């Protein structure tokens, strides 16, 4: 994978409204305003362009890269379970960082399992359970059967519900998904493990943070530079799993 010597923080701060750089989308006929705004934002997003250059499946890869560069949660030899894995951008980062392919024969080989409701194009170094509902006990049992007794070091959740247009309802739904991944993490993580999940800010954010602190020594809210400033999206990072008392 190609690597650039760009400073991602500088990239994120680049103006997308410059007359000389702004791309005007074509063929907007029949699209509503929100669809037009989304398309224009995508065309002018430096992270979208960088993801294409570095062969990541989506710009979301940089959110995990930035979080991991800061917090060092992914290490060679770890077992990673990713919930809401499609299209596989976070998976690409996890495969590289835990050495699941493995590219470095001198480091321990990790395991990466990704689950999503939609199908996911195969990725070397990862095992995908596409077309599966992570919240379903049968799906979680499939994960455990694959691991054959190994504990999980990192649980990642990029799960999000289909937006209803009602902020309070969407917030509640994504928090419920985060709780589902949290329960799995608490039941199957190794001592010292980590849990990272995406949420949309709202009235339940404080409650889930408080519940996380019952099981993890450190819990913090993170908004990486690549997360759009106009988005309610934030990430909760739980570190140093204490075990079930």
Secondary structure, DSSP 8 states (H G I E B T S, - for coil): -------HHHHHTS-S--TTT----S--TT--HHHHHHHHHHHT-HHHHHHHHTT-SSTTHHHHHHHHHHH----TT-EEEEES-TT-HHHHHHHHHHTSS-S-TTS---EEEEEESS-----TT-EEEET--TTSHHHHHHHHHHHTT--EEEEEE-------S-HHHHHHHHHHHHHHHHHHHHHHEEEEEEEEEEEE-STTHHHHHHHHTTTEEEEEEE--TTS-TTS-EEEEEEEEE----
